[in-house]
Amino acid sequence: MVTPPVLELESVSKHYGALRPLRIAELTLAAGEQVALIGLDQPAAEVLVNLITGGSLPDGGEVRIFGRSTAAISNSEEWLATLDRFGIVSDRAALLEALTTIQNLALPFTLEIEPPPDHIRRQAEAIAGEIRLDRSALDRRAGDLSAAARLRLRFARALAMNPLLLLLEHPSASLGRAEALQVGPDMRRAAEHRHLAALTLTADREFGAAIARRVLLLEPATGRLRRR
């Protein structure tokens, strides 16, 4: 049996209040594939993530996730179950800044975080290690971390529930160039180690090349994607 792509977009358009609608002519993402998409600003990136996760439906075309159209999601329970397949790295997914890094990473597993049980702490430490989040950051408040460490924490938290597809919204926007080019390859290695598909939406071509094997440039007027 042939495994369907993790993500397929075909002739997708969505009006969202900008000068022109979001258009994606065709995009396919296979299991385990890392792709960077360049050409979407932050509002458009948010719209695309909502389309992919089934939070909204396209005005035209079709979005298929794991072989199934998002239009076929019929109720909120089914949608919430679908969301479990995604790991989302976004400023919209707020960190709990008064809590420590370990507590933030423990929350997907337990509400008992003061302190987390030993076995939960070990799980959290292992995930932090996958993204090379420095051990010195683990017991510091999330609000006191550097921008790069906060991004690593967001990424680690996205890994926590074993998603099938990572969606990253402009992850390097708050980083300097040197930091971005250091974090990007670490995120790619972590995704590859888990054989995770990942779609990174970014305006930074150099960062896109660091985090993904395939970099695509969007022509906003037509929705066509071309290989960088």
C-alpha positions in Angstrom: 0.0 0.0 0.0 1.4 3.4 -1.0 1.7 5.8 1.9 0.0 9.2 1.0 2.0 12.4 1.3 1.9 14.1 4.7 0.6 17.3 3.1 -0.9 18.2 -0.2 -2.1 21.6 -1.4 -3.7 21.9 -4.8 -5.0 25.2 -6.3 -5.5 26.7 -2.9 -6.7 30.3 -2.4 -7.8 32.1 0.7 -8.9 35.7 1.1 -7.7 37.2 4.4 -7.9 41.0 4.1 -4.6 41.6 2.3 -4.1 43.2 -1.1 -4.4 39.8 -2.8 -5.5 36.4 -1.5 -3.0 33.7 -0.4 -2.4 31.4 -3.3 -0.6 28.1 -3.4 -0.8 26.4 -6.8 0.7 23.1 -5.7 2.7 21.8 -2.7 3.4 18.2 -1.7 5.3 17.2 1.4 6.4 13.6 1.9 6.9 11.8 5.2 10.2 12.8 6.7 10.8 15.7 4.2 12.0 19.1 5.3 10.8 22.0 3.2 11.3 25.8 3.6 8.8 28.1 1.9 9.9 31.7 1.3 7.6 34.5 0.3 4.9 34.7 3.0 4.8 37.5 5.5 3.7 36.7 9.1 -0.1 37.2 8.5 0.0 35.0 5.4 2.0 32.4 7.3 -0.6 32.3 10.0 -3.4 31.9 7.4 -1.5 29.0 5.8 -0.9 27.2 9.1 -4.6 27.5 9.9 -5.5 26.0 6.5 -3.1 23.1 6.9 -4.3 22.3 10.4 -8.0 22.5 9.4 -8.6 25.6 11.5 -10.1 27.2 8.4 -11.0 26.0 4.9 -9.7 27.4 1.6 -12.0 29.6 -0.5 -10.8 27.5 -3.5 -8.8 24.3 -4.0 -8.1 21.6 -1.6 -5.8 20.9 1.4 -5.1 17.2 2.2 -3.4 16.1 5.4 -2.2 12.5 5.7 -4.3 11.7 2.7 -7.5 13.3 3.8 -9.1 16.6 2.8 -9.5 19.1 5.7 -13.0 19.7 4.3 -13.9 16.2 5.5 -13.3 17.1 9.2 -16.8 17.1 10.5 -16.8 18.1 14.2 -14.6 19.7 16.9 -13.6 16.4 18.4 -12.3 15.1 15.1 -10.4 18.4 14.5 -8.8 18.3 18.0 -7.7 14.7 17.3 -6.2 15.9 14.0 -4.3 18.6 15.8 -2.3 16.0 17.8 -0.5 15.1 14.6 1.0 18.6 14.3 3.9 20.2 16.2 3.6 24.0 15.8 6.5 26.4 16.4 5.0 29.9 16.6 5.0 33.0 18.7 1.3 32.4 18.9 2.0 29.3 21.0 3.0 31.2 24.1 5.6 30.0 26.5 4.8 30.2 30.2 7.5 32.7 31.0 7.3 32.5 34.8 7.9 28.8 34.7 11.3 27.1 34.1 12.3 25.5 30.9 11.8 22.1 32.4 8.4 23.0 33.6 7.4 24.2 30.2 8.6 20.9 28.7 6.9 18.9 31.3 3.4 20.4 30.8 2.6 18.3 27.7 3.0 15.2 29.9 1.6 16.3 33.3 0.1 19.1 35.3 2.4 18.1 38.2 5.2 20.5 37.6 6.3 21.9 41.0 8.5 20.0 40.6 7.9 17.5 37.8 8.2 13.8 38.8 11.7 12.4 38.1 10.5 10.3 35.1 8.9 13.3 33.5 12.0 15.4 34.1 14.1 12.8 32.3 11.7 12.9 29.4 11.9 16.7 29.2 15.7 16.6 29.5 15.9 14.1 26.7 13.8 16.3 24.4 15.9 19.3 25.3 19.0 17.3 24.4 17.6 16.6 20.9 17.6 20.3 20.0 20.8 21.0 21.9 19.2 23.2 24.5 21.9 24.0 27.0 21.5 22.2 30.3 22.2 25.4 32.1 18.9 26.7 30.7 16.8 23.9 32.1 16.1 25.4 35.5 15.9 29.0 34.4 12.7 30.8 33.9 11.6 30.8 30.2 11.2 34.6 30.3 15.0 34.9 31.2 16.2 32.9 28.2 17.9 34.4 25.1 15.9 34.5 21.9 17.8 31.5 20.5 17.2 29.4 23.7 13.5 30.4 23.6 13.3 29.1 20.0 15.0 25.9 21.0 12.5 25.6 23.8 9.5 26.2 21.5 10.9 23.5 19.1 11.5 21.0 21.9 7.9 21.6 23.1 6.6 21.0 19.6 8.4 17.6 19.6 7.0 16.5 23.0 3.8 14.8 21.7 5.5 13.0 18.9 3.9 14.8 15.9 4.0 13.7 12.3 4.4 17.2 10.8 6.1 20.2 12.2 4.9 23.7 11.1 7.3 26.6 11.8 6.0 30.2 11.5 9.0 32.6 10.9 11.0 30.9 13.6 14.1 33.0 13.1 12.4 36.4 13.0 13.8 37.5 16.4 17.3 36.1 15.9 20.5 37.6 14.6 22.0 36.0 11.5 24.7 34.0 13.4 22.1 32.7 15.9 19.7 31.7 13.1 22.4 29.8 11.2 23.4 27.9 14.3 19.8 27.0 15.4 18.6 26.1 11.9 20.8 23.0 11.3 20.1 21.8 14.9 16.3 21.9 14.2 16.8 20.1 10.9 18.9 17.3 12.5 16.3 16.8 15.3 13.5 16.5 12.7 15.6 14.1 10.5 16.5 12.0 13.6 12.8 11.5 14.2 12.0 11.2 10.5 9.5 14.1 10.8 8.2 16.1 8.0 8.6 19.8 8.5 7.4 22.9 6.7 9.2 26.1 7.7 7.7 29.5 6.6 10.4 32.1 6.6 11.6 35.3 4.9 15.2 34.4 5.3 16.6 32.4 2.4 19.9 31.6 4.1 18.0 30.3 7.2 15.7 28.3 4.9 18.7 26.6 3.3 20.0 25.8 6.8 16.8 24.2 8.1 15.5 22.4 5.1 16.7 20.1 2.3 14.2 21.7 -0.2 13.7 25.5 -0.4 10.8 26.9 -2.4 10.1 30.5 -3.4 6.5 31.6 -3.7 5.2 33.8 -6.5 2.4 35.5 -4.6 0.5 36.6 -7.7 0.2 33.2 -9.2 0.8 30.8 -6.2 3.5 29.0 -8.2 6.4 27.6 -6.2 9.9 27.4 -7.7 12.9 25.6 -6.4 15.6 27.9 -5.0 
